Amino acid sequence: MYFILASIKIALRALRVNKLRSGLTMLGIIIGVAAVIAMMAVGSGAQERIAEQIRSIGSNIIIILSGSTTSGGIRMGHGTLLTLTEDDAKAIALEVSAVSQVAPSVRGTAQVVYGNQNWSTVIQGSTPEFREVREWSVASGKFFTQEDVDGVTKVALLGQTVAENLFGGADPVGQIVRIKKVPFTVIGLLGRKGQSTWGQDQDDLVVIPLSTAKKRVLGFSQANARAVGAIAVKARTPEAMKEVEEQIKGLLRQRHRLQPYQEDDFTVRNLSEVFAAQEASTRVMSLLLAAIASVSLLVGGIGIMNIMLVSVTERTREIGIRMAVGARSRDILAQFLIEAVTLSLIGGLIGVIMGLLGSSVITHFAGWSTLITGGAIFLAFAFSAAVGIFFGYYPARKAALLDPIEALRYE
């Protein structure tokens, strides 16, 4: 232990003699460590953002959309034709065993008015299961019941964005709002969800009973009174998602009497697969950014090796004197290796501080979400120490192998 402490003191004294050169040598390590931490923070922030969006939408969700039909040689996307019904939703709930909740829904846009305030928003008509499927909390008030759906009750729950624009900071529960001139009683305020992965504000909506949406707001005709635009399905477990998806496709094709040669008249979206693909691409981006930033550490390591080689040449006579008074080769090796590692560690420490500041600057000015983890700091710091050992070993070994007689004669 004493030997190591003595070697560190000698190394620090040698570095203080050439402060400017030592500082410039550490610059590559500082930039490298700071870049690695900042880039990993950006990547981790992106991954955390995706995880938040997954939690905001809900877990184990499969969305079935109406449409995706071909008519007269023209392919029409989802939503162009209402091919799903409330009976389809009931059949899925009854016949697909791995499903826990099913919520049929219709959507449209309308102007919501309260007093002299108005706001154009999404009107979502659904059933009480909508809350469980989307895992959507109620900040105040309550959610509507099946009795409200059966009775075509004019009640509504407001999203946070709608409530803020119509009521400011006041509690909207118990107030009367008008949707397409139809009065609705606000019975609840939905919890905040934030933006979805495609940039949509999930809180900019009003949720009302499915039957009320069809008959009072969105104007469904008697011919398609049972039609719905989408069905949200919640699987019991993440492992059952693929099985549920296949069973739903088979059931709906059977119910819609589609022949083997006919295309689906619906679209099934497994949101877990979408998020998994996004998370994988974000992870690859994070690794790529960290790899690019790591190049700076290698450049800094090469700088350390160059300076240490110069230092060995300049201090050849000093090495000869130390050997003449009893220093062994391993003592010389340790001295120069500790000098290299000290340069790396000091540079790494400053780089960590610069990386933390850089991440804050990125968040403040670029508006990107960043997340600094202890693992990223440890990895960057450990890598900087490894660079010092790797690139410092050759100069240290060269110093240790000097012949004492030749070293003493060096001018």
N, C-alpha and C positions, 0 to 999 in steps of 0.2 A: 504493500500500500504506500509506504514511504517513497519507494522508487518511482511509483506512478505520479505521486504528488510533486516530487522533485522534477520529474521530466516535464510535467505540465508547467511548472514555474519557469523552467529554462525555455520552454517553447513560447510562453507568453512574453518573456523578456526579449526573445529573438524577434517576435512579431512586432513588438513595440518599437524596435529600432528602425523598422521600415514601415511606418504607419500607412503612408500613401500606397505603397505597393501591396501591403496586406489588404487594405480597403478595396483596391481595384481587383485583387484576386478574389475577394469574397463577392464581388458584384454579380458575377455569373451565378453563384449559388443563391444569392438573395433573389435575383430576378426569377430563377428557376423555381424555387420553393414558393414564392409569391404567386407565380403563374399557375403552378399545379393546384394550390389551395383555392385560388379564385375560380379556375375552370371546373374543379370538382364541386365547388359550391354551386356554380351555375347548373351543372348536371344534376346534382342532388336536389336542388330547388325545383327543377323541372319534373323530376320523378315524384317529389312530394306533392307538387301541384296536381299531377295526374291522379295520385292516390286520393287527394282531397275530392277531386271531381268524381272518382269512382264512388267514394262514400256519399257524396251529395246526391248522386243519381239513385243509389241503392245497390244492394248486393244481389247477385244471382238473378238478374233481370233479363228476360227475353221479350223483345217487342215484336208484335205481329202487325204489319201494316196492310191496309186494303190496297188493291190494285195490282200492278205488274201484269197487265193483260195485253193481248194482241188483238186488234180489231181492224179488219180490212187491210192487213199487212202493216199496220202502224202499231208500234210498241208503245204502250202507255205506262208511265212509272207509277209508283205507289201514290195513293191519294187521288188519282184521277177517276177512280170508280170504286164505290163502296161495296166491296165484295164480302166483307165480314159482318157478322150479326151478333146480337146479344146471345143468341142460341149457341153460336160457335163458342163463345166464352164459357157458357154453362157446360157445354160438352167437354171442353178442355179441363175444367175444374173437376168434373165427375170421372172422366175416363183416363186422364194422365195422372198416375198415382204419385209421381215424384214432384207434383206441383202443390205449393202451399196456398197461394193466393192468385186470383185472376181478376183483373180490373179492365172492363171494356170502357172506351172513351171516345168522345168526339171533340173536335177543336174548331175554333173559329176566332175571328177578331171582332171586337166591338168597342164602342165608346162607353166608358163608365163615368157617370156623373154624380157628384155630391155637392149640393149647394151651387156655388159658382165655379167649382173646380171640375175639370174633366180630364180623362186619361184614356188613350187608346191602348188596349191590351189584349192578351190572349184569353179567351173564354174556354175553360176546360170542363166539359161535362163528363162526370164519371160516377162510380159507385163508392160506397164506404171502403171497399177493399183498396182503393187508390192510395189511401194513407199507408196501409201496411206494405203494399208492393213497393212504393217509392220511399218507405221509411221516413215519412215527412212528419215532423213534430208540429204541434199546434202551440204557438207562443201564448195565445190567450183565447178564451172561448172554447168552442168544441167543434168537432167534425159532424157533418150531417149523417143521418142514419138511413137504413133501408126503408123505413117508413116515409122519410122525406122523398126518396126516389119513387116509391109507389104512389105517393100522394101528389107528385109534381109540385112540391113545395118551393116557394121562391125564397130560398136562403142561399147565402154565399160565404165563401172564405176567401180573404184577400191575401195575395202575396205581399211580401215586405215592400217591394218597389211600388206597387199600386197604392198601398196604404200610405207610404211616405208622400206620394204625389197628391193624394186626395185629402189626407188628414194631417199631414205634417207629423208631429210627434204625438198626436192624440190617439187614444185607443179607439179603433173603429167599431168594436163589438157593440151591437145593439143599434147602430145607426142604419139609416135607409139610403141605399144607393140605387141609381137607375141604370139598367143595362138595356140599351135599345128601347128606352122609354118605359121599360117594365121595372117596377119597384122590387128591390130585393133587400131582405134584412141580413145584415152582416152578423153571422153567428160565430165567426172565428178569424183569427189572424195566424197565417201559416208561419212556421219557423223559417229562418233564412237558409237558403241553399247555395247562393252564389252562381257563378257562371258555369255552364257546361263545357265539355271539351271542344265543342264547335263554336264557342263564344256567345251562346245564347244566355240571356239573363233568366234563370229559372224562377226568379221571384217576381217576374213581370207577368202575372196571370191571376185570374179569378177562377176558383173551382166551385162549380154548382152541381146539383144532382143531374144525372144523365138524362132523365125524362124531361126535366125542366129545360135543359139546354136544347133538346130536340124540339119541344113543343112551343116554348116561349121565346127562345133567343135565336137559334140557328135555323129555324124554319124547315125541319124535315117534313116531307110530304107523307101522306098515308101509305103510299106505295113502298117507301123504304123506311117505315116507322121503326123497324127492328135493326136497321143498319148501324154500324159503328165505323169510325175511321181507323181505330187501332185497338189492340188488346195487349195489355201489359201483364206478363206472367212472371211470377216469382217461384223459382225452383227451391226445393227444400235444402239442397246442399250444392256447393260449387261443382262437386264431382258429377252431379246428375245433370248438369247443364246440357251437355251434348246429347244425352239420351232423351231429355225432355224436348229438345229442339227437333230431333228426328221423329219422335212420337207425335208432336204437334203437326208437323208437315204431313205425315201419313193420315192423321185424323181429319185434317182440313181438306185434303185432296179427296178423301172418301166422302165427306159431308158435301163437298161442292161438286161431286160426281165428275171428277176430272179423269179423262182417259190417260193411259201411260204416255201417249204421244203429245199430250197437251201440257203447256207450261203452267206453273203455279199462278193462280190469280191473287196471290198474296205474297208478301215479303217477310221473311223471318230474320230478325237481327239479334244475334247473340252478343250483348254488350260486353261481356267479359272477354271475348276474343278481340273485339275492337280495342279495348283498353290494354290488353296484353300486348298487342302489336305496337301500340303507341308507347308503352312502357319499355318494350324491347328496343325500339328505335331510339328512345331517349337515353337508355343505358349505353348503347353503342356510341351515341354522340358524346356522352360523358367520358367514356374511355378514350375516344379519339382526341377530345380536347386535352385530357390529362396526358396522353402520349405526346402530343405536339408540345405541350408545356414542358414535358420532361426533357426535351432536347436541350433546353436552356441549362438544365442541371448537368448534362453531359459536357456541354461547352464550358460550364464553370469548372467541372472536374479536370478537363484538359488544361484550363488556365492554372489550376492549382499545381498540376504536375509540372508545367513549364516553369513556374516561379520557384517550386521546390528544387528543380534541377539547377536553376541559376543560383539558388541559395547554397546548395551543396558545393558548387564550384567556388563561390565567394568565400565559403567558410572551410575550405579544405585544410588550411593551416590550423584552424581551431580544432577541427576533428583530429588532426595528427597530435596536437598537444593533449587532448583529452585521452586519446589512446595511450600516449606515452606515460601518463600518470595513472593508468590502470583501468580506464574505461574499456568495457568489452564491446564486441560487435553488436550484441543485442541491445546494449545501452544506447549506442548511436542510432540503431534501427528504431528503437522506441522513441528517441527524441524527435527525429524527423517525421515519424509516423504520427506522433501526437501533435506536432505542429500542423500537419496537413488536416488531421481530424478536427483540431481546434478551429482552424480556418473555416472548415465546413460547418461545424456546429454553431459557431457565432453567426456565420452567414445564414444558416438555416433558421436560427432564432429570429434574426432581423427579418428574414423572408416570411416567417409565419406572421409576424406583426404586419408586414406590408400586405400579405395575402388577406388578412382579416379586414384591413382598411380598404383594400381593393374591392372586396366583396360588398362592403357597405356602399362604396362609391357606385358600383354597378347597379345595386338595388335602388339607390337614390336617383341616379341620373337616367339610367336605361329603363328603369321600372321592371327589371327582371326579378323573378323570385329566386333567392339564393338560400342555400341551407349549408351551414358549416358544421361538419361532424368531427368528433374527436378522432375518428379513424383516419380521416383525410389529413388532419394535422400531424398525427403520428406517422402516417405513411410518408408524407413529404419530408418530415424531420429525419426519420430513419433513413430515407433514401439519400438525403444530403450527407449523413454520416457515412453511409456505405460508399458514396462517391469519394469522400475524403480518404477512406481506407484504400479503395481500389486504385485511385490515381496517385495516392501518396506513397504507396508501397514501393514502387520502382525507384523513385529518388532516394527513399530511406534506405533501401537495400544497397543502392549504389554507394551511399555514404558509409554504410556499415562495412562494405567490402574494400574500402580504401586501405592501401598499405600505409602503416604509420610512418615509415621512413620517408616514403615518397610524399606523403601529406605534409610532413615537417619541412621538406625542401621546397614545397610549392610557394611561389611568390605571387 
